[in-house]
């Protein structure tokens, strides 16, 4: 993987999962357990900005900030702990 796929930000752990945000290749959701398991790989396909900031959690929603937009990921109207 090239430098654009590198993880520059700190990873976040919430709800038994580890969230690792790469600069250009999306967010990897990994099980927080001794055995390595990728649970999901999510990408904002239309966004070509740099993701250098650490993710955060608020009211059960995942906040992802690039050098341009800020994303709030979660189910509308539902508050759930990650």
Short mmCIF file of the C-alpha atoms (twelve columns), coordinates in Angstrom:
data_MODEL
# 
_entry.id   MODEL 
# 
loop_
_atom_site.group_PDB 
_atom_site.id 
_atom_site.type_symbol 
_atom_site.label_atom_id 
_atom_site.label_alt_id 
_atom_site.label_comp_id 
_atom_site.label_asym_id 
_atom_site.label_seq_id 
_atom_site.Cartn_x 
_atom_site.Cartn_y 
_atom_site.Cartn_z 
_atom_site.pdbx_PDB_model_num 
ATOM 1  C CA . UNK A 1  0.000   0.000   0.000  1 
ATOM 2  C CA . UNK A 2  1.359   3.446   -0.848 1 
ATOM 3  C CA . UNK A 3  1.686   6.366   1.568  1 
ATOM 4  C CA . UNK A 4  -1.839  7.544   0.648  1 
ATOM 5  C CA . UNK A 5  -3.187  4.354   2.256  1 
ATOM 6  C CA . UNK A 6  -1.293  4.938   5.466  1 
ATOM 7  C CA . UNK A 7  -3.005  5.437   8.780  1 
ATOM 8  C CA . UNK A 8  -1.889  8.850   10.095 1 
ATOM 9  C CA . UNK A 9  -4.560  9.288   12.760 1 
ATOM 10 C CA . UNK A 10 -4.897  7.469   16.055 1 
ATOM 11 C CA . UNK A 11 -7.237  4.495   15.980 1 
ATOM 12 C CA . UNK A 12 -10.434 4.538   18.036 1 
ATOM 13 C CA . UNK A 13 -11.866 1.675   20.040 1 
ATOM 14 C CA . UNK A 14 -15.594 1.616   20.779 1 
ATOM 15 C CA . UNK A 15 -18.142 -1.123  21.257 1 
ATOM 16 C CA . UNK A 16 -15.633 -3.937  20.911 1 
ATOM 17 C CA . UNK A 17 -14.371 -2.610  17.600 1 
ATOM 18 C CA . UNK A 18 -11.240 -0.796  16.471 1 
ATOM 19 C CA . UNK A 19 -11.694 1.969   13.858 1 
ATOM 20 C CA . UNK A 20 -8.614  2.788   11.751 1 
ATOM 21 C CA . UNK A 21 -8.967  5.666   9.262  1 
ATOM 22 C CA . UNK A 22 -6.556  5.732   6.308  1 
ATOM 23 C CA . UNK A 23 -5.672  8.872   4.368  1 
ATOM 24 C CA . UNK A 24 -7.400  7.846   1.088  1 
ATOM 25 C CA . UNK A 25 -8.520  4.227   1.367  1 
ATOM 26 C CA . UNK A 26 -11.389 4.464   3.825  1 
ATOM 27 C CA . UNK A 27 -11.986 3.253   7.333  1 
ATOM 28 C CA . UNK A 28 -11.278 -0.273  8.502  1 
ATOM 29 C CA . UNK A 29 -13.393 -1.732  11.297 1 
ATOM 30 C CA . UNK A 30 -11.487 -4.477  13.115 1 
ATOM 31 C CA . UNK A 31 -12.684 -6.740  15.917 1 
ATOM 32 C CA . UNK A 32 -11.006 -5.747  19.194 1 
ATOM 33 C CA . UNK A 33 -10.000 -9.257  20.182 1 
ATOM 34 C CA . UNK A 34 -6.816  -11.347 20.095 1 
ATOM 35 C CA . UNK A 35 -7.618  -12.853 16.668 1 
ATOM 36 C CA . UNK A 36 -7.308  -10.379 13.771 1 
ATOM 37 C CA . UNK A 37 -10.629 -9.974  11.920 1 
ATOM 38 C CA . UNK A 38 -11.648 -7.156  9.560  1 
ATOM 39 C CA . UNK A 39 -15.371 -6.618  10.109 1 
ATOM 40 C CA . UNK A 40 -15.847 -3.887  7.497  1 
ATOM 41 C CA . UNK A 41 -14.041 -1.553  5.113  1 
ATOM 42 C CA . UNK A 42 -15.955 1.652   4.341  1 
ATOM 43 C CA . UNK A 43 -15.075 4.333   1.777  1 
ATOM 44 C CA . UNK A 44 -16.664 7.655   0.789  1 
ATOM 45 C CA . UNK A 45 -16.173 7.075   -2.955 1 
ATOM 46 C CA . UNK A 46 -16.913 10.663  -3.989 1 
ATOM 47 C CA . UNK A 47 -14.453 12.158  -1.472 1 
ATOM 48 C CA . UNK A 48 -10.833 12.593  -2.582 1 
ATOM 49 C CA . UNK A 49 -9.729  14.692  0.407  1 
ATOM 50 C CA . UNK A 50 -7.121  13.653  2.988  1 
ATOM 51 C CA . UNK A 51 -8.245  11.985  6.219  1 
ATOM 52 C CA . UNK A 52 -5.573  12.764  8.807  1 
ATOM 53 C CA . UNK A 53 -7.700  13.331  11.928 1 
ATOM 54 C CA . UNK A 54 -8.515  10.714  14.544 1 
ATOM 55 C CA . UNK A 55 -12.131 9.516   14.530 1 
ATOM 56 C CA . UNK A 56 -14.418 10.338  17.453 1 
ATOM 57 C CA . UNK A 57 -17.702 9.057   18.871 1 
ATOM 58 C CA . UNK A 58 -20.633 11.177  20.044 1 
ATOM 59 C CA . UNK A 59 -24.152 9.983   20.893 1 
ATOM 60 C CA . UNK A 60 -23.468 6.644   19.239 1 
ATOM 61 C CA . UNK A 61 -22.336 8.238   15.977 1 
ATOM 62 C CA . UNK A 62 -18.897 8.052   14.375 1 
ATOM 63 C CA . UNK A 63 -17.342 11.403  13.433 1 
ATOM 64 C CA . UNK A 64 -14.781 11.402  10.610 1 
ATOM 65 C CA . UNK A 65 -12.999 14.590  9.615  1 
ATOM 66 C CA . UNK A 66 -10.972 15.110  6.446  1 
ATOM 67 C CA . UNK A 67 -9.120  18.239  5.404  1 
ATOM 68 C CA . UNK A 68 -12.426 19.373  3.857  1 
ATOM 69 C CA . UNK A 69 -15.744 17.857  5.082  1 
ATOM 70 C CA . UNK A 70 -16.748 16.477  8.477  1 
ATOM 71 C CA . UNK A 71 -18.869 13.318  8.357  1 
ATOM 72 C CA . UNK A 72 -21.291 12.067  10.994 1 
ATOM 73 C CA . UNK A 73 -22.025 8.366   10.450 1 
ATOM 74 C CA . UNK A 74 -24.977 6.735   12.171 1 
ATOM 75 C CA . UNK A 75 -28.631 5.893   11.835 1 
ATOM 76 C CA . UNK A 76 -30.886 8.959   11.733 1 
ATOM 77 C CA . UNK A 77 -33.168 9.232   14.738 1 
ATOM 78 C CA . UNK A 78 -31.458 6.398   16.614 1 
ATOM 79 C CA . UNK A 79 -28.922 6.722   19.403 1 
ATOM 80 C CA . UNK A 80 -26.901 3.601   19.824 1 
ATOM 81 C CA . UNK A 81 -23.630 2.992   21.613 1 
ATOM 82 C CA . UNK A 82 -20.894 1.933   19.208 1 
# 
